[in-house]
Amino acid sequence: MSEPVRVCSVDELPSEVGAVVAEIEGRRVAIARDSAGELHAFDDTCSHANVSLAEGEIEGQHIECWLHGSQFNMTTGAPEQLPATIPIAVHELRVDEDGSVLVTLRTTTAGV
C-alpha cells in the first residue's frame, strides 16, 4: 500500500448517494457514498468494459456499470453481476478530524 493522500474535503462529496473521481498517483479512483451514507474508494474503471464506474448507478453497497450492467461490491471489489468476472481494487478511505478525505491505494484486489 502507498501513503495516505488527501483527496478532498468531505463537504466536496455528494451529500446523498453518488460518486466523484479523483486521480491519485496516476490512477482514476472513485469516491462514492452509498445509500447508508458510507464512503468507499475503488478503482474507477470497470474491469469488463474499461469505462468509468462513477457514472453508474449506486444501490446499497453496489455500483452498476452504465455500459453493460456489471455490478461490483464497493466494499470488496467483487463482481456480483455479469458480464464482469474480474474484481476491481478497493482502497482504504478515512475522514480525519478536519473533514479531509484520505485514500491509501492498494495495488491488488487481494481478499476478493
ChimeraX commands (.cxc) that place a marker at each C-alpha (Angstrom):
marker #1 position 0.00,0.00,0.00 radius 0.5
marker #1 position 1.02,3.59,-0.54 radius 0.5
marker #1 position 0.90,6.54,1.84 radius 0.5
marker #1 position -2.47,8.22,2.52 radius 0.5
marker #1 position -3.31,11.01,0.04 radius 0.5
marker #1 position -5.72,13.87,0.77 radius 0.5
marker #1 position -8.31,13.75,-1.99 radius 0.5
marker #1 position -10.81,16.41,-0.96 radius 0.5
marker #1 position -12.94,17.65,1.90 radius 0.5
marker #1 position -15.91,15.51,2.89 radius 0.5
marker #1 position -18.05,18.60,2.11 radius 0.5
marker #1 position -17.00,18.32,-1.56 radius 0.5
marker #1 position -18.55,14.85,-1.90 radius 0.5
marker #1 position -22.18,14.19,-2.79 radius 0.5
marker #1 position -24.33,14.64,0.33 radius 0.5
marker #1 position -26.51,11.74,-0.82 radius 0.5
marker #1 position -25.84,8.68,-3.00 radius 0.5
marker #1 position -23.27,9.45,-5.71 radius 0.5
marker #1 position -19.64,9.32,-6.76 radius 0.5
marker #1 position -16.80,11.59,-7.83 radius 0.5
marker #1 position -13.48,10.74,-9.44 radius 0.5
marker #1 position -10.00,11.69,-8.25 radius 0.5
marker #1 position -6.65,10.97,-9.81 radius 0.5
marker #1 position -4.22,9.54,-7.28 radius 0.5
marker #1 position -0.70,8.62,-8.32 radius 0.5
marker #1 position -1.85,8.30,-11.93 radius 0.5
marker #1 position -4.87,6.09,-11.11 radius 0.5
marker #1 position -8.53,7.05,-11.51 radius 0.5
marker #1 position -10.22,6.37,-8.17 radius 0.5
marker #1 position -13.94,6.72,-7.49 radius 0.5
marker #1 position -15.01,8.08,-4.11 radius 0.5
marker #1 position -18.62,7.03,-3.58 radius 0.5
marker #1 position -21.32,7.49,-0.96 radius 0.5
marker #1 position -23.69,4.53,-0.68 radius 0.5
marker #1 position -27.36,4.58,0.33 radius 0.5
marker #1 position -26.41,4.17,4.03 radius 0.5
marker #1 position -24.11,7.21,3.83 radius 0.5
marker #1 position -20.88,5.16,3.97 radius 0.5
marker #1 position -17.92,6.27,1.86 radius 0.5
marker #1 position -15.97,3.92,-0.42 radius 0.5
marker #1 position -12.86,4.27,-2.59 radius 0.5
marker #1 position -12.22,1.94,-5.53 radius 0.5
marker #1 position -10.70,1.89,-9.00 radius 0.5
marker #1 position -12.98,3.87,-11.29 radius 0.5
marker #1 position -12.55,1.61,-14.31 radius 0.5
marker #1 position -14.92,-1.30,-14.99 radius 0.5
marker #1 position -12.89,-4.50,-15.31 radius 0.5
marker #1 position -15.10,-5.65,-18.19 radius 0.5
marker #1 position -15.54,-2.62,-20.41 radius 0.5
marker #1 position -12.87,-0.08,-19.40 radius 0.5
marker #1 position -15.36,2.74,-18.70 radius 0.5
marker #1 position -15.93,4.95,-15.65 radius 0.5
marker #1 position -17.85,3.28,-12.82 radius 0.5
marker #1 position -18.52,6.64,-11.14 radius 0.5
marker #1 position -21.06,7.35,-13.87 radius 0.5
marker #1 position -23.07,4.26,-12.90 radius 0.5
marker #1 position -25.97,3.70,-10.51 radius 0.5
marker #1 position -25.38,3.02,-6.80 radius 0.5
marker #1 position -27.73,0.84,-4.82 radius 0.5
marker #1 position -26.78,-0.24,-1.32 radius 0.5
marker #1 position -23.08,-1.14,-1.40 radius 0.5
marker #1 position -23.14,-1.92,-5.14 radius 0.5
marker #1 position -22.26,0.16,-8.16 radius 0.5
marker #1 position -23.51,-0.78,-11.62 radius 0.5
marker #1 position -21.51,-0.07,-14.75 radius 0.5
marker #1 position -23.62,2.09,-17.05 radius 0.5
marker #1 position -22.44,0.36,-20.24 radius 0.5
marker #1 position -23.23,-3.35,-19.81 radius 0.5
marker #1 position -24.76,-3.62,-16.32 radius 0.5
marker #1 position -21.89,-5.30,-14.47 radius 0.5
marker #1 position -22.22,-4.76,-10.72 radius 0.5
marker #1 position -19.42,-4.53,-8.18 radius 0.5
marker #1 position -19.46,-4.58,-4.39 radius 0.5
marker #1 position -17.88,-1.26,-3.36 radius 0.5
marker #1 position -16.57,-2.77,-0.10 radius 0.5
marker #1 position -14.85,-5.87,-1.50 radius 0.5
marker #1 position -14.46,-5.06,-5.22 radius 0.5
marker #1 position -16.07,-8.39,-6.13 radius 0.5
marker #1 position -18.06,-8.52,-9.36 radius 0.5
marker #1 position -21.59,-9.56,-8.46 radius 0.5
marker #1 position -23.32,-9.44,-11.82 radius 0.5
marker #1 position -22.08,-10.45,-15.26 radius 0.5
marker #1 position -20.58,-9.71,-17.68 radius 0.5
marker #1 position -17.69,-8.66,-15.38 radius 0.5
marker #1 position -15.79,-11.53,-13.77 radius 0.5
marker #1 position -12.64,-9.71,-12.61 radius 0.5
marker #1 position -12.73,-7.74,-9.34 radius 0.5
marker #1 position -11.79,-4.09,-9.02 radius 0.5
marker #1 position -9.29,-2.82,-6.43 radius 0.5
marker #1 position -10.77,-1.19,-3.34 radius 0.5
marker #1 position -8.76,1.31,-1.35 radius 0.5
marker #1 position -8.60,2.36,2.27 radius 0.5
marker #1 position -10.54,5.56,2.94 radius 0.5
marker #1 position -10.78,7.57,6.12 radius 0.5
marker #1 position -12.02,11.00,7.06 radius 0.5
marker #1 position -9.75,12.80,9.52 radius 0.5
marker #1 position -10.80,15.20,12.27 radius 0.5
marker #1 position -10.75,18.27,9.99 radius 0.5
marker #1 position -13.01,16.60,7.39 radius 0.5
marker #1 position -10.29,15.71,4.90 radius 0.5
marker #1 position -10.88,12.53,2.88 radius 0.5
marker #1 position -7.70,10.45,2.83 radius 0.5
marker #1 position -7.21,7.49,0.49 radius 0.5
marker #1 position -4.48,4.88,0.69 radius 0.5
marker #1 position -4.10,2.99,-2.58 radius 0.5
marker #1 position -3.93,-0.78,-2.61 radius 0.5
marker #1 position -2.11,-2.33,-5.53 radius 0.5
marker #1 position -4.04,-5.60,-5.60 radius 0.5
marker #1 position -7.55,-6.93,-5.24 radius 0.5
marker #1 position -6.42,-9.39,-2.53 radius 0.5
marker #1 position -9.17,-10.73,-0.35 radius 0.5
marker #1 position -11.77,-10.87,-3.11 radius 0.5
marker link #1:1,2 radius 0.2
marker link #1:2,3 radius 0.2
marker link #1:3,4 radius 0.2
marker link #1:4,5 radius 0.2
marker link #1:5,6 radius 0.2
marker link #1:6,7 radius 0.2
marker link #1:7,8 radius 0.2
marker link #1:8,9 radius 0.2
marker link #1:9,10 radius 0.2
marker link #1:10,11 radius 0.2
marker link #1:11,12 radius 0.2
marker link #1:12,13 radius 0.2
marker link #1:13,14 radius 0.2
marker link #1:14,15 radius 0.2
marker link #1:15,16 radius 0.2
marker link #1:16,17 radius 0.2
marker link #1:17,18 radius 0.2
marker link #1:18,19 radius 0.2
marker link #1:19,20 radius 0.2
marker link #1:20,21 radius 0.2
marker link #1:21,22 radius 0.2
marker link #1:22,23 radius 0.2
marker link #1:23,24 radius 0.2
marker link #1:24,25 radius 0.2
marker link #1:25,26 radius 0.2
marker link #1:26,27 radius 0.2
marker link #1:27,28 radius 0.2
marker link #1:28,29 radius 0.2
marker link #1:29,30 radius 0.2
marker link #1:30,31 radius 0.2
marker link #1:31,32 radius 0.2
marker link #1:32,33 radius 0.2
marker link #1:33,34 radius 0.2
marker link #1:34,35 radius 0.2
marker link #1:35,36 radius 0.2
marker link #1:36,37 radius 0.2
marker link #1:37,38 radius 0.2
marker link #1:38,39 radius 0.2
marker link #1:39,40 radius 0.2
marker link #1:40,41 radius 0.2
marker link #1:41,42 radius 0.2
marker link #1:42,43 radius 0.2
marker link #1:43,44 radius 0.2
marker link #1:44,45 radius 0.2
marker link #1:45,46 radius 0.2
marker link #1:46,47 radius 0.2
marker link #1:47,48 radius 0.2
marker link #1:48,49 radius 0.2
marker link #1:49,50 radius 0.2
marker link #1:50,51 radius 0.2
marker link #1:51,52 radius 0.2
marker link #1:52,53 radius 0.2
marker link #1:53,54 radius 0.2
marker link #1:54,55 radius 0.2
marker link #1:55,56 radius 0.2
marker link #1:56,57 radius 0.2
marker link #1:57,58 radius 0.2
marker link #1:58,59 radius 0.2
marker link #1:59,60 radius 0.2
marker link #1:60,61 radius 0.2
marker link #1:61,62 radius 0.2
marker link #1:62,63 radius 0.2
marker link #1:63,64 radius 0.2
marker link #1:64,65 radius 0.2
marker link #1:65,66 radius 0.2
marker link #1:66,67 radius 0.2
marker link #1:67,68 radius 0.2
marker link #1:68,69 radius 0.2
marker link #1:69,70 radius 0.2
marker link #1:70,71 radius 0.2
marker link #1:71,72 radius 0.2
marker link #1:72,73 radius 0.2
marker link #1:73,74 radius 0.2
marker link #1:74,75 radius 0.2
marker link #1:75,76 radius 0.2
marker link #1:76,77 radius 0.2
marker link #1:77,78 radius 0.2
marker link #1:78,79 radius 0.2
marker link #1:79,80 radius 0.2
marker link #1:80,81 radius 0.2
marker link #1:81,82 radius 0.2
marker link #1:82,83 radius 0.2
marker link #1:83,84 radius 0.2
marker link #1:84,85 radius 0.2
marker link #1:85,86 radius 0.2
marker link #1:86,87 radius 0.2
marker link #1:87,88 radius 0.2
marker link #1:88,89 radius 0.2
marker link #1:89,90 radius 0.2
marker link #1:90,91 radius 0.2
marker link #1:91,92 radius 0.2
marker link #1:92,93 radius 0.2
marker link #1:93,94 radius 0.2
marker link #1:94,95 radius 0.2
marker link #1:95,96 radius 0.2
marker link #1:96,97 radius 0.2
marker link #1:97,98 radius 0.2
marker link #1:98,99 radius 0.2
marker link #1:99,100 radius 0.2
marker link #1:100,101 radius 0.2
marker link #1:101,102 radius 0.2
marker link #1:102,103 radius 0.2
marker link #1:103,104 radius 0.2
marker link #1:104,105 radius 0.2
marker link #1:105,106 radius 0.2
marker link #1:106,107 radius 0.2
marker link #1:107,108 radius 0.2
marker link #1:108,109 radius 0.2
marker link #1:109,110 radius 0.2
marker link #1:110,111 radius 0.2
marker link #1:111,112 radius 0.2
view
